[in-house]
Amino acid sequence: MNAEITHEETVTKVLAALEKIRPFLVNDGGDIELVSVLDNKVLVKLHGNCNGCPMSFSTIKLGVESTIKQYVPQIIEVISIN
């Protein structure tokens, strides 16, 4: 049995994780967009008030990255490309 998940399954799980964190970002006047998943790294783009916010690094690492890793443990890093 193959325990690896496909790229499409990974993307689906990452999108599900982003839906869990999105309400917190929207509440602060922002949003998040999945740009790509490549080599177990997730590239995202912050929008609205989240783009350029001094807390955006913490939001990515403590909020988005930790949530995504709960859903997709093989993800090693989330990178904001803003």
N, CA, C and O atoms as a printed pandas DataFrame, in Angstrom:
     atom_number atom_name residue_name chain_id  residue_number  x_coord  y_coord  z_coord
0              1         N          MET        A               1    0.835   -1.192    0.000
1              2        CA          MET        A               1    0.000    0.000    0.000
2              3         C          MET        A               1    0.883    1.261    0.000
3              4         O          MET        A               1    1.853    1.348    0.753
4              5         N          ASN        A               2    0.541    2.206   -0.833
5              6        CA          ASN        A               2    1.313    3.440   -0.950
6              7         C          ASN        A               2    0.783    4.476    0.040
7              8         O          ASN        A               2   -0.368    4.901   -0.058
8              9         N          ALA        A               3    1.626    4.883    0.998
9             10        CA          ALA        A               3    1.195    5.821    2.041
10            11         C          ALA        A               3    1.327    7.272    1.593
11            12         O          ALA        A               3    0.799    8.170    2.248
12            13         N          GLU        A               4    2.024    7.512    0.486
13            14        CA          GLU        A               4    2.203    8.879    0.010
14            15         C          GLU        A               4    0.899    9.410   -0.565
15            16         O          GLU        A               4    0.130    8.675   -1.184
16            17         N          ILE        A               5    0.666   10.697   -0.349
17            18        CA          ILE        A               5   -0.518   11.306   -0.930
18            19         C          ILE        A               5   -0.112   12.061   -2.189
19            20         O          ILE        A               5    1.022   12.521   -2.317
20            21         N          THR        A               6   -1.049   12.177   -3.103
21            22        CA          THR        A               6   -0.757   12.836   -4.369
22            23         C          THR        A               6   -0.663   14.346   -4.171
23            24         O          THR        A               6   -1.068   14.889   -3.143
24            25         N          HIS        A               7   -0.121   14.998   -5.183
25            26        CA          HIS        A               7   -0.029   16.461   -5.150
26            27         C          HIS        A               7   -1.423   17.079   -5.017
27            28         O          HIS        A               7   -1.614   18.039   -4.270
28            29         N          GLU        A               8   -2.381   16.526   -5.738
29            30        CA          GLU        A               8   -3.748   17.054   -5.690
30            31         C          GLU        A               8   -4.353   16.909   -4.293
31            32         O          GLU        A               8   -5.055   17.803   -3.819
32            33         N          GLU        A               9   -4.077   15.778   -3.638
33            34        CA          GLU        A               9   -4.571   15.584   -2.274
34            35         C          GLU        A               9   -3.906   16.565   -1.306
35            36         O          GLU        A               9   -4.551   17.086   -0.396
36            37         N          THR        A              10   -2.623   16.809   -1.510
37            38        CA          THR        A              10   -1.914   17.772   -0.671
38            39         C          THR        A              10   -2.518   19.158   -0.829
39            40         O          THR        A              10   -2.785   19.839    0.162
40            41         N          VAL        A              11   -2.734   19.579   -2.076
41            42        CA          VAL        A              11   -3.315   20.900   -2.335
42            43         C          VAL        A              11   -4.700   21.002   -1.706
43            44         O          VAL        A              11   -5.032   22.024   -1.105
44            45         N          THR        A              12   -5.508   19.958   -1.837
45            46        CA          THR        A              12   -6.851   19.951   -1.252
46            47         C          THR        A              12   -6.785   20.113    0.261
47            48         O          THR        A              12   -7.578   20.856    0.839
48            49         N          LYS        A              13   -5.849   19.426    0.904
49            50        CA          LYS        A              13   -5.705   19.525    2.359
50            51         C          LYS        A              13   -5.191   20.904    2.780
51            52         O          LYS        A              13   -5.621   21.447    3.797
52            53         N          VAL        A              14   -4.279   21.458    2.004
53            54        CA          VAL        A              14   -3.774   22.806    2.299
54            55         C          VAL        A              14   -4.917   23.814    2.185
55            56         O          VAL        A              14   -5.061   24.690    3.038
56            57         N          LEU        A              15   -5.720   23.694    1.144
57            58        CA          LEU        A              15   -6.868   24.601    0.980
58            59         C          LEU        A              15   -7.848   24.470    2.144
59            60         O          LEU        A              15   -8.403   25.470    2.600
60            61         N          ALA        A              16   -8.062   23.259    2.624
61            62        CA          ALA        A              16   -8.949   23.055    3.776
62            63         C          ALA        A              16   -8.382   23.744    5.015
63            64         O          ALA        A              16   -9.126   24.343    5.791
64            65         N          ALA        A              17   -7.070   23.658    5.200
65            66        CA          ALA        A              17   -6.423   24.327    6.339
66            67         C          ALA        A              17   -6.566   25.838    6.227
67            68         O          ALA        A              17   -6.820   26.520    7.220
68            69         N          LEU        A              18   -6.403   26.358    5.015
69            70        CA          LEU        A              18   -6.543   27.805    4.825
70            71         C          LEU        A              18   -7.962   28.267    5.134
71            72         O          LEU        A              18   -8.158   29.376    5.631
72            73         N          GLU        A              19   -8.945   27.434    4.846
73            74        CA          GLU        A              19  -10.328   27.793    5.166
74            75         C          GLU        A              19  -10.544   27.888    6.672
75            76         O          GLU        A              19  -11.410   28.636    7.125
76            77         N          LYS        A              20   -9.771   27.143    7.447
77            78        CA          LYS        A              20   -9.867   27.209    8.914
78            79         C          LYS        A              20   -9.288   28.517    9.452
79            80         O          LYS        A              20   -9.801   29.069   10.426
80            81         N          ILE        A              21   -8.238   29.007    8.832
81            82        CA          ILE        A              21   -7.569   30.227    9.310
82            83         C          ILE        A              21   -8.172   31.485    8.692
83            84         O          ILE        A              21   -8.072   32.567    9.271
84            85         N          ARG        A              22   -8.798   31.353    7.523
85            86        CA          ARG        A              22   -9.326   32.505    6.788
86            87         C          ARG        A              22  -10.241   33.404    7.629
87            88         O          ARG        A              22  -10.086   34.623    7.556
88            89         N          PRO        A              23  -11.187   32.879    8.422
89            90        CA          PRO        A              23  -12.068   33.777    9.188
90            91         C          PRO        A              23  -11.318   34.742   10.105
91            92         O          PRO        A              23  -11.766   35.871   10.310
92            93         N          PHE        A              24  -10.196   34.317   10.652
93            94        CA          PHE        A              24   -9.407   35.191   11.521
94            95         C          PHE        A              24   -8.782   36.321   10.711
95            96         O          PHE        A              24   -8.719   37.460   11.173
96            97         N          LEU        A              25   -8.323   36.009    9.512
97            98        CA          LEU        A              25   -7.728   37.020    8.648
98            99         C          LEU        A              25   -8.781   37.995    8.137
99           100         O          LEU        A              25   -8.557   39.205    8.110
100          101         N          VAL        A              26   -9.926   37.462    7.735
101          102        CA          VAL        A              26  -11.019   38.299    7.231
102          103         C          VAL        A              26  -11.513   39.233    8.335
103          104         O          VAL        A              26  -11.856   40.386    8.074
104          105         N          ASN        A              27  -11.545   38.728    9.565
105          106        CA          ASN        A              27  -11.974   39.537   10.707
106          107         C          ASN        A              27  -11.076   40.760   10.904
107          108         O          ASN        A              27  -11.517   41.791   11.412
108          109         N          ASP        A              28   -9.814   40.633   10.495
109          110        CA          ASP        A              28   -8.868   41.750   10.591
110          111         C          ASP        A              28   -8.764   42.539    9.288
111          112         O          ASP        A              28   -7.878   43.379    9.135
112          113         N          GLY        A              29   -9.667   42.269    8.358
113          114        CA          GLY        A              29   -9.674   43.003    7.087
114          115         C          GLY        A              29   -8.708   42.468    6.054
115          116         O          GLY        A              29   -8.327   43.186    5.129
116          117         N          GLY        A              30   -8.308   41.218    6.198
117          118        CA          GLY        A              30   -7.362   40.616    5.261
118          119         C          GLY        A              30   -7.885   39.338    4.661
119          120         O          GLY        A              30   -9.047   38.977    4.847
120          121         N          ASP        A              31   -7.027   38.662    3.945
121          122        CA          ASP        A              31   -7.352   37.369    3.353
122          123         C          ASP        A              31   -6.036   36.705    2.952
123          124         O          ASP        A              31   -4.965   37.303    3.052
124          125         N          ILE        A              32   -6.141   35.462    2.498
125          126        CA          ILE        A              32   -4.962   34.701    2.093
126          127         C          ILE        A              32   -5.284   33.926    0.834
127          128         O          ILE        A              32   -6.407   33.460    0.641
128          129         N          GLU        A              33   -4.283   33.795   -0.021
129          130        CA          GLU        A              33   -4.435   33.085   -1.288
130          131         C          GLU        A              33   -3.325   32.045   -1.398
131          132         O          GLU        A              33   -2.160   32.342   -1.135
132          133         N          LEU        A              34   -3.691   30.828   -1.786
133          134        CA          LEU        A              34   -2.695   29.801   -2.057
134          135         C          LEU        A              34   -2.103   30.070   -3.436
135          136         O          LEU        A              34   -2.829   30.149   -4.427
136          137         N          VAL        A              35   -0.788   30.210   -3.491
137          138        CA          VAL        A              35   -0.108   30.430   -4.763
138          139         C          VAL        A              35    0.343   29.093   -5.341
139          140         O          VAL        A              35    0.076   28.793   -6.505
140          141         N          SER        A              36    1.024   28.294   -4.528
141          142        CA          SER        A              36    1.443   26.974   -4.992
142          143         C          SER        A              36    1.918   26.116   -3.833
143          144         O          SER        A              36    2.194   26.600   -2.736
144          145         N          VAL        A              37    2.001   24.826   -4.119
145          146        CA          VAL        A              37    2.600   23.855   -3.213
146          147         C          VAL        A              37    3.695   23.179   -4.024
147          148         O          VAL        A              37    3.425   22.551   -5.048
148          149         N          LEU        A              38    4.941   23.313   -3.555
149          150        CA          LEU        A              38    6.072   22.785   -4.294
150          151         C          LEU        A              38    7.128   22.283   -3.325
151          152         O          LEU        A              38    7.544   23.007   -2.420
152          153         N          ASP        A              39    7.561   21.044   -3.516
153          154        CA          ASP        A              39    8.615   20.456   -2.681
154          155         C          ASP        A              39    8.301   20.577   -1.195
155          156         O          ASP        A              39    9.165   20.957   -0.404
156          157         N          ASN        A              40    7.066   20.255   -0.814
157          158        CA          ASN        A              40    6.614   20.300    0.586
158          159         C          ASN        A              40    6.696   21.693    1.201
159          160         O          ASN        A              40    6.789   21.840    2.419
160          161         N          LYS        A              41    6.660   22.710    0.349
161          162        CA          LYS        A              41    6.588   24.096    0.799
162          163         C          LYS        A              41    5.327   24.715    0.212
163          164         O          LYS        A              41    4.949   24.433   -0.925
164          165         N          VAL        A              42    4.691   25.554    1.001
165          166        CA          VAL        A              42    3.471   26.223    0.576
166          167         C          VAL        A              42    3.771   27.701    0.383
167          168         O          VAL        A              42    4.302   28.357    1.279
168          169         N          LEU        A              43    3.431   28.215   -0.781
169          170        CA          LEU        A              43    3.580   29.643   -1.060
170          171         C          LEU        A              43    2.211   30.279   -1.008
171          172         O          LEU        A              43    1.279   29.830   -1.675
172          173         N          VAL        A              44    2.091   31.341   -0.202
173          174        CA          VAL        A              44    0.823   32.041   -0.049
174          175         C          VAL        A              44    1.030   33.529   -0.284
175          176         O          VAL        A              44    2.154   34.031   -0.256
176          177         N          LYS        A              45   -0.063   34.212   -0.512
177          178        CA          LYS        A              45   -0.038   35.664   -0.660
178          179         C          LYS        A              45   -1.107   36.232    0.262
179          180         O          LYS        A              45   -2.263   35.809    0.227
180          181         N          LEU        A              46   -0.709   37.191    1.083
181          182        CA          LEU        A              46   -1.648   37.865    1.973
182          183         C          LEU        A              46   -2.266   39.057    1.250
183          184         O          LEU        A              46   -1.607   39.721    0.450
184          185         N          HIS        A              47   -3.531   39.317    1.540
185          186        CA          HIS        A              47   -4.251   40.418    0.911
186          187         C          HIS        A              47   -4.857   41.340    1.968
187          188         O          HIS        A              47   -4.930   40.993    3.147
188          189         N          GLY        A              48   -5.282   42.502    1.530
189          190        CA          GLY        A              48   -5.953   43.456    2.414
190          191         C          GLY        A              48   -5.031   43.948    3.511
191          192         O          GLY        A              48   -3.844   44.188    3.289
192          193         N          ASN        A              49   -5.598   44.092    4.699
193          194        CA          ASN        A              49   -4.819   44.597    5.840
194          195         C          ASN        A              49   -3.660   43.689    6.226
195          196         O          ASN        A              49   -2.706   44.141    6.859
196          197         N          CYS        A              50   -3.730   42.417    5.852
197          198        CA          CYS        A              50   -2.657   41.486    6.211
198          199         C          CYS        A              50   -1.397   41.729    5.390
199          200         O          CYS        A              50   -0.291   41.451    5.853
200          201         N          ASN        A              51   -1.555   42.244    4.180
201          202        CA          ASN        A              51   -0.415   42.515    3.317
202          203         C          ASN        A              51    0.356   43.712    3.867
203          204         O          ASN        A              51   -0.159   44.830    3.910
204          205         N          GLY        A              52    1.588   43.465    4.284
205          206        CA          GLY        A              52    2.422   44.537    4.819
206          207         C          GLY        A              52    2.238   44.801    6.298
207          208         O          GLY        A              52    2.910   45.672    6.851
208          209         N          CYS        A              53    1.358   44.084    6.948
209          210        CA          CYS        A              53    1.140   44.258    8.385
210          211         C          CYS        A              53    2.398   43.829    9.144
211          212         O          CYS        A              53    3.015   42.821    8.802
212          213         N          PRO        A              54    2.779   44.593   10.175
213          214        CA          PRO        A              54    3.962   44.216   10.958
214          215         C          PRO        A              54    3.837   42.835   11.607
215          216         O          PRO        A              54    4.847   42.210   11.931
216          217         N          MET        A              55    2.624   42.365   11.793
217          218        CA          MET        A              55    2.405   41.056   12.416
218          219         C          MET        A              55    2.301   39.929   11.394
219          220         O          MET        A              55    2.060   38.782   11.770
220          221         N          SER        A              56    2.479   40.231   10.115
221          222        CA          SER        A              56    2.264   39.212    9.087
222          223         C          SER        A              56    3.217   38.024    9.223
223          224         O          SER        A              56    2.821   36.893    8.940
224          225         N          PHE        A              57    4.464   38.252    9.649
225          226        CA          PHE        A              57    5.385   37.135    9.839
226          227         C          PHE        A              57    4.848   36.185   10.904
227          228         O          PHE        A              57    4.858   34.969   10.717
228          229         N          SER        A              58    4.381   36.738   12.018
229          230        CA          SER        A              58    3.802   35.907   13.081
230          231         C          SER        A              58    2.544   35.205   12.601
231          232         O          SER        A              58    2.308   34.042   12.928
232          233         N          THR        A              59    1.739   35.916   11.825
233          234        CA          THR        A              59    0.517   35.310   11.282
234          235         C          THR        A              59    0.865   34.102   10.432
235          236         O          THR        A              59    0.237   33.051   10.555
236          237         N          ILE        A              60    1.860   34.246    9.573
237          238        CA          ILE        A              60    2.264   33.138    8.698
238          239         C          ILE        A              60    2.822   31.979    9.516
239          240         O          ILE        A              60    2.389   30.841    9.340
240          241         N          LYS        A              61    3.770   32.245   10.403
241          242        CA          LYS        A              61    4.451   31.168   11.128
242          243         C          LYS        A              61    3.582   30.543   12.219
243          244         O          LYS        A              61    3.494   29.319   12.315
244          245         N          LEU        A              62    2.944   31.373   13.039
245          246        CA          LEU        A              62    2.204   30.846   14.189
246          247         C          LEU        A              62    0.779   30.435   13.843
247          248         O          LEU        A              62    0.231   29.514   14.448
248          249         N          GLY        A              63    0.181   31.114   12.874
249          250        CA          GLY        A              63   -1.201   30.806   12.523
250          251         C          GLY        A              63   -1.299   29.892   11.327
251          252         O          GLY        A              63   -1.756   28.754   11.440
252          253         N          VAL        A              64   -0.871   30.386   10.182
253          254        CA          VAL        A              64   -1.055   29.662    8.925
254          255         C          VAL        A              64   -0.200   28.395    8.889
255          256         O          VAL        A              64   -0.720   27.310    8.630
256          257         N          GLU        A              65    1.086   28.516    9.140
257          258        CA          GLU        A              65    1.981   27.353    9.050
258          259         C          GLU        A              65    1.589   26.259   10.036
259          260         O          GLU        A              65    1.549   25.084    9.671
260          261         N          SER        A              66    1.304   26.626   11.269
261          262        CA          SER        A              66    0.943   25.598   12.253
262          263         C          SER        A              66   -0.374   24.922   11.890
263          264         O          SER        A              66   -0.523   23.717   12.093
264          265         N          THR        A              67   -1.325   25.672   11.360
265          266        CA          THR        A              67   -2.601   25.078   10.954
266          267         C          THR        A              67   -2.409   24.135    9.774
267          268         O          THR        A              67   -2.941   23.026    9.769
268          269         N          ILE        A              68   -1.652   24.572    8.778
269          270        CA          ILE        A              68   -1.412   23.718    7.611
270          271         C          ILE        A              68   -0.698   22.435    8.020
271          272         O          ILE        A              68   -1.037   21.357    7.530
272          273         N          LYS        A              69    0.288   22.537    8.913
273          274        CA          LYS        A              69    1.022   21.347    9.345
274          275         C          LYS        A              69    0.131   20.362   10.102
275          276         O          LYS        A              69    0.410   19.163   10.108
276          277         N          GLN        A              70   -0.938   20.848   10.742
277          278        CA          GLN        A              70   -1.883   19.948   11.387
278          279         C          GLN        A              70   -2.619   19.106   10.343
279          280         O          GLN        A              70   -2.887   17.925   10.567
280          281         N          TYR        A              71   -2.938   19.711    9.221
281          282        CA          TYR        A              71   -3.661   19.031    8.154
282          283         C          TYR        A              71   -2.733   18.236    7.239
283          284         O          TYR        A              71   -3.103   17.168    6.751
284          285         N          VAL        A              72   -1.541   18.752    7.010
285          286        CA          VAL        A              72   -0.602   18.147    6.062
286          287         C          VAL        A              72    0.791   18.124    6.714
287          288         O          VAL        A              72    1.599   19.023    6.481
288          289         N          PRO        A              73    1.066   17.098    7.527
289          290        CA          PRO        A              73    2.319   17.067    8.300
290          291         C          PRO        A              73    3.589   17.098    7.458
291          292         O          PRO        A              73    4.640   17.505    7.954
292          293         N          GLN        A              74    3.518   16.680    6.204
293          294        CA          GLN        A              74    4.735   16.674    5.384
294          295         C          GLN        A              74    5.141   18.063    4.909
295          296         O          GLN        A              74    6.237   18.227    4.372
296          297         N          ILE        A              75    4.290   19.061    5.094
297          298        CA          ILE        A              75    4.658   20.428    4.734
298          299         C          ILE        A              75    5.734   20.901    5.706
299          300         O          ILE        A              75    5.580   20.797    6.923
300          301         N          ILE        A              76    6.828   21.423    5.148
301          302        CA          ILE        A              76    7.946   21.836    6.006
302          303         C          ILE        A              76    7.987   23.341    6.248
303          304         O          ILE        A              76    8.584   23.801    7.221
304          305         N          GLU        A              77    7.346   24.113    5.355
305          306        CA          GLU        A              77    7.420   25.563    5.522
306          307         C          GLU        A              77    6.302   26.238    4.730
307          308         O          GLU        A              77    5.882   25.764    3.674
308          309         N          VAL        A              78    5.837   27.361    5.278
309          310        CA          VAL        A              78    4.895   28.231    4.566
310          311         C          VAL        A              78    5.612   29.550    4.346
311          312         O          VAL        A              78    6.159   30.140    5.278
312          313         N          ILE        A              79    5.599   30.003    3.103
313          314        CA          ILE        A              79    6.314   31.212    2.725
314          315         C          ILE        A              79    5.328   32.214    2.134
315          316         O          ILE        A              79    4.558   31.881    1.233
316          317         N          SER        A              80    5.357   33.437    2.646
317          318        CA          SER        A              80    4.541   34.507    2.090
318          319         C          SER        A              80    5.341   35.181    0.997
319          320         O          SER        A              80    6.495   35.553    1.212
320          321         N          ILE        A              81    4.736   35.346   -0.187
321          322        CA          ILE        A              81    5.457   35.955   -1.313
322          323         C          ILE        A              81    5.048   37.402   -1.536
323          324         O          ILE        A              81    5.259   37.938   -2.623
324          325         N          ASN        A              82    4.469   38.043   -0.530
325          326        CA          ASN        A              82    4.051   39.435   -0.678
326          327         C          ASN        A              82    5.243   40.325   -0.881
327          328         O          ASN        A              82    5.090   41.538   -1.025
